[in-house]
Each structure stands twice: as C-alpha cells, then as structure tokens.
Amino acid sequence: MPTLSIDGKKVTAPEGSTILEAARIIGVEIPTLCHHDGLEPWGGCRLCVVDLWQPGWDEDWFKLVTSCNHPTADGMRVFTKSPRVLETRGVILDLLLARCPDAPLIQKLAAGYGIEETSYAPREEPDDCILCALCTRVCDHLDIAAISTVNRGAGKEVAPPFHEAPPDCIGCLACAEICPTNCIPYETSNFRRSIWGKDFEMLRDPATGQAVITKAQAEFFAERNGVPGSYFETSDTTKRREMAKQFVSLQNLE
Amino acid sequence: MRIESKAQFESLQAQARARYSDAQAEIHVCCGTGCLANGSKKVADAFAAEAEKRNGAGTPQLVVKSTGCHGFCERGPLVAFKPSGVLYTKVKAKSVEEIVEKTVEEGQILQRFLYKDPTDKSRIEQYADIPFYKHQNRVAMRNIGLVDPTDILDAVAEGAYAGLAKSLFEMTPEEVIDEVETSGLRGRGGAGFNTARKWRSCKKAPGDRRFVLCNGDEGDPGAFKDRSIMEGDPHSVIEGMIIGAYALGAHEGYIYVRDEYPLAIVNLMIAMEQARAYGLLGENIMGAGFDFDVKISRGGGAFVCGESSALMLSIAGKVGEPRAKYVHSTEKGLFDLPTVLNNVESWANIGAIIDRGGAWFASMGTEKSKGTKAFSLVGKVKNTGLIELEMGTTLRHIIFDIGGGTLGDRPFKAVQTGGPSGGCVPESLLDLPVDFEKLTEAGSMMGSGGMIVMDDRTCMVDVARYFLAFLIEESCGKCTPCREGLRQMLVIYDDLVEGRGKPGDIKRIERLAKGMQLGSLCELGKSAPNPVLSTLRDFRDEYEAHINDKACPAGMCRELTAYRILEDLCSGCHACFNACPVDAITGEPKSLHTIHHDACISCGACFDVCPDQAIETFPKKELIATEVV
C-alpha cells in the first residue's frame, strides 16, 4: 500500500490505485472530463494533470502527468494546484471553449478558471463534442463497439463505420447518457427509437403499454447473458408491481 | 548452402571476397531512390549490356553492380569505379558505351563527368578527394554504395555477419550488451537514449517471450537516411537485430517500414530470404543453436506511428494512438510483452561495433555523443545529399565544406535540424559541434539527422508554419492540447503570414506552446512547439515585422510582398517575361520591363531567373498607400 503526499497531505492508497483515486480518498478535488469510474482511464482530455515528484528524481525536477491513469508509488509528492498545472488546465479549457463554445459544461468549467471568452478562434458550426471518447469507450466496454473515433488530428470525430447506420448498434443509449455535454442526439417516440441514423423497434410492456427497451437490445442481452427474451418484455415498473404483490401475499398483509 | 559453424562462415567470407578478385574493374552504379528517379536504372542496364558483350566464359572481366545510395544525390546518376577510385557524376545511358571504351578499358578520364569544385572550378577525379566524401566517416552506411543490396555475398565480402559470428561463437549475451555499453551508442532515431541501458532494462523484465523491433518509419520531412540504409544495406539492419535478439534472449522481431518506402521493403525482403537460405536468419543461426526470425510490418501512412507506443499498436493491428507513458515498453511493449525498439541507423551500427569493438566506436565523437551520425543535408545548399560524420563535426564544416555552401552563395540564415520536433540554428551558432547535448542547448535537437539549410530568402515565420501544417495532419487527435493546440496555432500563423497579425499574437503563441509542451500525451504534441519557440527565440524581429509592419523581411510571404524591377539594372533580357506564370510583366526585349501589381501573384519566379539581379521585393502595403494617394 503506497504512501504518498498530495498537496502536502499524506495518504495511504490501495495497491494498484491511481493518483486520482488516492486524491479522492483525502478529498482533494481534481477536475476531469474524460474520466468515468466505470471505465478504464483514457488520459485524453489532459484536464486532470498534476505536478509529480517521485523518489529517485532530482529534488526540483517535476513532471506533469495525468492523475487519472498514473499509478501511485511510495514516496511520491503530488501537487494538484501548482501554477503551471493551473495554467495548463486553463489552456486546455480555453481550447475546449474554442472547440465547443456553446456547451454549458465547458463554459462553466472555463469560467471557473477565469475564462469567460475563448482567446482562440471558435470552430465554425461547432457541436458540443469534446472528443472525450466516453461514448465509444462505453460501447467498447459493452462489447458492442458500434461507434468509434474516426480520422486523425483536427478532423477527428465520433462516428459509426463509414458514417452509415451502425450494424452493431442496439439502441441502448449508453453513449448518449454517458456523454458529459449531451451532444448525441436520439429520439424515442411512437415506440420507435432512432440514434446514429439507425431505427429501432421498441418492446412494449403488455401491462402498461410503456416502451421498455429496443428489441435489438433485448435480443443482445438475451443472447449474451442467457436471460430469456420474455424477461425484457415487461418494464421495471411492472416487475416491481409483481414483486410487491408477491411480497404482500407472502406477508399475509392482504 | 546453410552455414552451420564458424569455420563454414569464415570460408563463405573468403569465397565471397575472392569472387571478383580477377575482375578487370568493378562498376558501381547508384540505384538508390534518388538516382533511380534520375534514370540510373537505364545507366545500370547499359553498363550491364556493355559488360556482357565483353565478358567471356568463366570469371567476368567487368563486374557491374547496382548499389544503394552513394549519398551525393545532387550529382546523380553516380557511377564509381574500382580499383581506380574514380567517380563519375550525372551519367546518362547514352554515354555509357563511350565511358566503358575510354575510361574502363583505356583508363582515359572524361573530364565532363567529373565533379567540379565550385570555388576553383577544378575537376576532381578521385571519389576520396571530393570534399563531400573526403570528410565523411561511414559506419552505419559503411557498405552502402559498395554492395549490391540484393546479393548477400557482396555484403558478406564487405564484413556483414562477422559481428554476428563473433557474438554467437565468442561472446555471451551479457558480453554483447557490455560491448554496446562501451561503445556509448545512443539511439539514432532522435531521442538519443543510451542503447545499452535500454537493452539492460528489457533484459531484466520477466517473461519468456520478448521482441526486438526496428523503427523504419522515418516520418520527418527531409530525412532519408533510414531509407538509404534499408535500401542500400539491408543486411546491416538484419545483422544488428539478430545480435540484439541474442543479447536479449528474443526470438522474434519486426521491422516496421513506412509504406512509402517500397524499394526498402523489397530489398529487405530479398535480404531476409537470402539470409534464411544461408542459415544466417531463422532456426539454429550459423549452427550456434540460436533461433531468431523477423517479419516486416508496413506502415499505413502515419507520422505518429513512428512514435514507439503507437508503432507497437500499429504492428498489433490497432489504431496508432500513443499510449500513456508510465508504462515502459521494455517491460510491456508489443502485445504487452518486453520489447526493445531501436532505429534503423542504431541497428546498422551494431554489427560494426561488435566486429571492431565498442572502444573503436567510442574513440570517435564527443564526450557524451560517441561514434558517427548520418545526416541528410538538404535545402538551399549546393551539395544536397546523405552524409555520415563523426559526432562533434561543426555545422559550419558540414554546410560549407561538405555542403559547398548555400545555393547561389546567398547569405546563410539558419539550418533547421530535428524535423518537426527540432528548431532552427542561426549563423551565430554555426561553430557548434554537432552532438545531442549541444544541439538541444541551441534550442534545436539532433532528431533523426535532417538538416535543412535556409538562406535569406526563407521566411522564418513561414518555416514554423510549415511544420505546424505538417503536424496538424499527422496528430493522432486523441489529446486536447495537441489536437486543438495545433489547430489554433495554425490559425494564428495563417493570420501572421497573410497580414492579419495583431499585437498580443506572440503572447498567445507562447502560452499555447507552453500548454502543449506540458499537457500533451506524447512527444509529437510536446515537441510541436519547438520550431515555433526556436524561431521566436532567434528571429523575433521577423515576427514583429509581420505583426507591426505587415511586412515579410525575407520577401517571401505572398500577401505581404510585392516585386518591382529596378530601372538602372534591367538589361531587357526578357527572361522575367517568359518566367511569369500570370503574364504580369510587360516590356520589349532590350528595354526596361515592368511588373504590373494588380496581376502579380508574388510568386518570385521573375526574381529567381533575373540574371542582372534587377528585381527587388518590397512590402505590399506600400503599394496600397501610394494607390490611395
């Protein structure tokens, strides 16, 4: 269990933990954008950078590293708010504000670093995608991998293969829900859902008439988890009511 | 015939060396990519035809070899003669018959093919006397130009695989690493990391399966030394990798070659086939009981895949996006297994280091940068080409003595080293001895050895812009500082060169540069600001002129530059009229010509062709001022 100091405070962190995890144990806040506790760290937004010194280095030699994925080690000294850390985070947010000037999340984060307006050229016809890749990563995590980041450099974007309706997408909305700037459009209406240019049929709960999940998602989970397809035909609401009825009868509360 | 013992290898060597001992002459025709583009294949074929006419049954009297790059690309097609040591330049196929008759058979030198010294106009016969070659010390490129890369026996005759034999039969793996340590070899790909130290840290990593890799991506614009080595002496690379694999206990290797080097890929594959046939690669190498084989992995056209972690992902069939740096590839590299990745030139040195000894290598160079280094000398220099010199040679010596000085003897301005990660070294620092530390101190870096010479007609703001434009296409795009930072830097630079620069731009550039250096995930983003910061450091006045005066001191930025013909110097030769692509010049032959500013696109073609130096540049805004009046 490595013991390190973060902003002068000592913390003993679990084996295999990252600097970010260690910081959270002692309540030191480090801003993140592309981090999600349920997914492997990615190290792409660079917002979580911290100044690091570790044993073996010259006394005054520090390195800026991303805290979300850098492993903790005994004797490390970490500074989460050194001038150059704050300056670097400011530049990153300033750049993101130029990329996504209309995204409320970025506007708020940038304002927190004293940036009301970007110093750079706003993107023409911008969308709110900050390329944190959380959507593609969660889709990979579910072993679906329907979308990915495509193109290199400034032209990089999140897209389905060949910008066509993705054959593997099951319409589960994990990507849309994990997106920090809510920039993945989808529509659920009339018992149909559409996302990424693909249309899905929704399963209806016979008891309530509610749309539950997409047929494709039900089939995907039925096949992968061995759960019978009929399980997905009823909504959670109905399932809870059934359970409640059973509970009541078991307790002879009727 | 498979070599199965040291004695058999030695006898193969002797056999290879004796092959042409009875030949009347050897004719080495450069068939590196540069000379091939200049028609050297036809030259080689013509020599081969002449040789066939003359060679009787039995030992050939005339041996014609198509070799790799001789380096003097400016003067190709090049033909070197043994044993006379004469070098002919700019040889055309139609002259071959005469050359064979007069020079090869009668020993008569044809002056018009000799290199002409630009200072005293004398013609130099001997290859070894030409300044371009005289000052070189070829180790990594020792056999290029001497051997036919598609004939393994040629390479063996010149010493290939001797180092391997010594390693396998006379040294332990640990002793091999010791020898590399003694040599002081540092990575030749640009980072200059101590090679023995890298090998030792991989050796320590646990696990049975490990890899040796060769980085043949060579993405720097202006660098072609790795190409020449892979094309011209592929055995040097293969031998180096086998020795490294033996030292590390690896049995598998990959050579990652960028897809844009088809000849290198072909010649490597031929070399690998031949080495396998002779038992010098594959199972039970030289009968010493060591197995190692190598595969080629072709790049897909991405500069970022020259970055070590991206390269390894690319070999594994994944997207070439660099990985977090706290994972060392010597422990978890290709397929998350211990891996050593070295540059082509680094590998090419290994065979010679083992054969002649680490102490020999360390006897050359400077205190911290031992041995020799290959440089591609390009740009506004007279003798463009590929050279290899001892570390510690000064830039002045390279550019003026070997390079022959700037084209047209225009004033020297700077030399750009290190590719998109490097910087520009100004005239004041020309006496800098070239080594890793000194170049970094000067605000640049060694990089892979590209040296772009720049004269007074180079706009340093545009130089920085050029590298930014290159990198923005090549950035993988994963991390914000690099992807967005490059995009915004380019916006500012486009404004600067097109006359929209405003006060505060330099500060914005500097803040962005710092953010990219500190925040980027990999060295592409971290070193992208180097050309920017280097030009700001030594040529700030040019930036200020662009911003404050809307002028380009070098007279190159088209939006800021206008051209005019000087009345008292113009001889009316009409050359500018013919050169102008948009018919913006009027004038009768023998009288003063005029440039019409409304049509002129400021391309500079007239300036380049005027024999009287009667055309000058001036800031375009002076035109607007006068027109308003």
Contacts between the chains, C-beta under 8 A, distances in Angstrom:
chain1	res1	chain2	res2	distance
A	43	B	324	5.0
A	43	B	479	7.5
A	43	B	521	6.2
A	44	B	478	5.0
A	44	B	479	5.3
A	44	B	480	7.2
A	44	B	521	7.3
A	45	B	479	7.5
A	45	B	480	5.6
A	46	B	479	5.4
A	46	B	480	5.5
A	46	B	481	5.6
A	46	B	519	4.5
A	46	B	520	7.3
A	46	B	521	7.0
A	47	B	480	7.8
A	49	B	518	7.2
A	49	B	519	6.1
A	64	B	518	4.7
A	64	B	519	7.0
A	65	B	325	8.0
A	65	B	326	7.0
A	66	B	324	7.1
A	66	B	521	7.9
A	69	B	324	5.2
A	69	B	326	7.5
A	70	B	324	7.6
A	70	B	326	5.4
A	71	B	326	6.4
A	84	B	514	7.9
A	84	B	518	6.1
A	87	B	511	7.8
A	87	B	514	7.0
A	87	B	515	7.2
A	87	B	518	8.0
A	88	B	481	7.7
A	88	B	514	7.6
A	88	B	515	5.4
A	88	B	518	4.7
A	88	B	519	4.7
A	90	B	515	7.9
A	91	B	481	6.9
A	91	B	485	7.6
A	91	B	511	6.4
A	91	B	512	6.6
A	91	B	514	7.4
A	91	B	515	3.0
A	91	B	516	8.0
A	91	B	519	6.8
A	92	B	480	5.2
A	92	B	481	6.1
A	92	B	515	6.8
A	92	B	519	5.9
A	95	B	480	5.9
A	95	B	481	7.0
A	95	B	484	3.8
A	95	B	485	6.2
A	95	B	488	6.4
A	95	B	515	7.6
A	96	B	480	6.3
A	96	B	484	7.0
A	98	B	484	6.9
A	98	B	488	6.4
A	99	B	484	5.6
A	119	B	508	6.0
A	119	B	511	7.9
A	120	B	488	4.3
A	120	B	491	7.1
A	120	B	508	7.7
A	120	B	512	7.9
A	121	B	488	6.4
A	121	B	491	4.6
A	130	B	480	7.8
A	131	B	477	7.3
A	131	B	480	7.5
A	131	B	483	7.4
A	133	B	478	7.8
A	149	B	477	7.4
A	149	B	478	7.8
A	151	B	477	7.1
A	152	B	302	6.8
A	152	B	304	7.3
A	152	B	473	7.4
A	152	B	474	7.1
A	152	B	475	6.7
A	152	B	476	5.8
A	152	B	477	5.5
A	153	B	472	5.6
A	153	B	473	5.9
A	153	B	474	6.7
A	153	B	475	4.2
A	153	B	476	7.1
A	153	B	477	4.7
A	153	B	483	6.2
A	153	B	486	7.4
A	154	B	472	5.7
A	154	B	475	7.3
A	154	B	477	6.9
A	154	B	483	6.0
A	154	B	484	7.7
A	154	B	486	7.0
A	154	B	487	4.5
A	155	B	477	7.5
A	156	B	477	3.5
A	156	B	478	7.9
A	156	B	483	6.6
